[in-house]
Amino acid sequence: MMMDANEWQKLAKALRDLHRTLVEIAREEYDRSHLTQVSPGELLQLLTTNPEFEWLRGLSELMVDLDVLHDAAAAERAEVATAIRGAVEHLLSNAQAPAGLFAERYWPYVQNNPRLAMAHGALKQALGTWPPAQIDTTTLLHERHRLAEKARHLTKRK
């Protein structure tokens, strides 16, 4: 299925806004629990290496993959379009058994933080125009892997 550039942009913006809000929340929580105030450089290092921020990495990786795919040829984007909604929904899903690392942290924040609830709503709205995801978890995981491999392949060609 072919998604136009506007739909890609809406989804990318919604994911960036969600990610930014989550990073702000995680940073505030880290600062409180460690009685410190991290600098932007320290925050970047924490986001990429500290186990306390590991739960955010799945979202970060998905965003990178989507950015790479956005810059790909239309035919390559169409090839993975059906996997994108499923990948995002799977990441957000707390229906996994046990709940995914991301979802375990994400849903309590959504329930307690109005900024994040608004960002979540905007993401759901942006996802609404994308093709529906496959239902079973095995297919979702396969599609997410296929999406990541396509992005990795495209990155190597640059």
N, C-alpha and C positions, 0 to 999 in steps of 0.2 A: 504494500500500500504506500502511496506517495503522500508524504506530509509536506506542506509548503514551508518556506523559510520562516514565515511568521509563526507557525506552530512550533517550530524548533526554538525560535527566539523566546516565545512565551514560556515554554517548558524550562529552557535554560535560565531565564530570569527567575522563575518561581523556585527552582532548585538553588540558585545562588542566594536568594533572599532567605530561604529556609536554612541553608548552610550557615550564612552569616549570623542569623539569629541563634542557631544552636551553638556556634562558636562563642558568641557573646555570653550565652547562658553558662556554657562549660567553663569559660574563663572566669566569670564571676564566682562560680562555685569553687573553682581551683584557688582563686585569690582568697576567698573566705576560709577555706579549709587549711590553707598553708600560711595564712596571715602575711600575704605578700601582694604585690601588684606587678605582674609580669609585663615586660616590654613587648612590643610587636615582634621583635626578633626572637625573644624567648618563647612567645606564644607559638610561632611557627615551628620552632624546635620541639615544643611540647606536642603539638598536633601531629608531628611526623614520627616521634620516637617514644613518647611517654605512654605507658600502658593505661593511664587514666583517660587518655583521649583516643584510645584504640577504637572505641565504639563509633567514632565519627569517620573513620577511614573508609568504610564501605560506601558512604555517601560521597566522600571526596573522590574516590576512584570512579564511581559511576558518573559523576559530573565531568571528570577528565575524559572518560570514554565518549560521552555524548558530545563534548566540545570537538574532539577529534573527528567523530562521525559527521558532525554538522558541516565540517569543512570538506567532506568527501564528495565525490560525484553523486549526482541524483540517484543513479541506479544503485550505488552502494548503500545510500541512505534508505532507499525503498526496501532493500533486502533485509534490513534489520529493524524497520519501523515497528513491526508487530512485537518485537522483543522488548521495546523500550518501556512501554506502559507496564508490562509484567515485571520488568526489573525494578522499576521504582516501587510498584505496589508490593512486591515481595520484600524489599528492604524495609518498608514501613509496616509490614504485616507482623502482628503479634500472635498470629494463629499458628506460627511454626511451633513445633514441639521439640525441644524447649524453645521458648521465644528467642529470637535472634538477639545478639548483643546490642545492635542498634535499637531495635524495638523496645527492649527492656528499659532503656534510658529515655527513649523518645516519648513514649506515651504518657508517662507521668509529667514530663515537661509540657506537653501539649495541653494536658488537663489543668495545669497550674500557671501557665504563662500566656497571657492574652496575645503578646506579640507573636509567639510561636503558633498559637491557634489560628491567628490571621494568616501567617505564612503557610500553614498546613492547608487552610481553605483555598488559598490562591493556587497552591500546587495541585490540589484535587480538581480545581476548575481548569487549569492548564492541561491536566491529564485527560479530562473529559472528551477532548476532541481526538485523542489517539485511539487506535484500534484496541479493542478489549484484549485482555491478557488471557493466556491459557490458564486453566484452573488448577491442574495438578502440579504439585511442588517439583517433581522430577523434571517436567517440561520447563517450568519457570527457571530452574537452576541451569538446565541445558541452554536455554535461550540467553540467560545472563552471561554464561561462559562464551557463547557464540558472539555476543555483543562485545565482550572484552577482547576476544581474539581478533575480531574485525578491526577494532580500534588499534590494537597492537600492530596488526599488519599494516594499517594505514600510516601509523607513526613511523615504522621502519622505512616506508617508501619515501618519506620526506627528506 
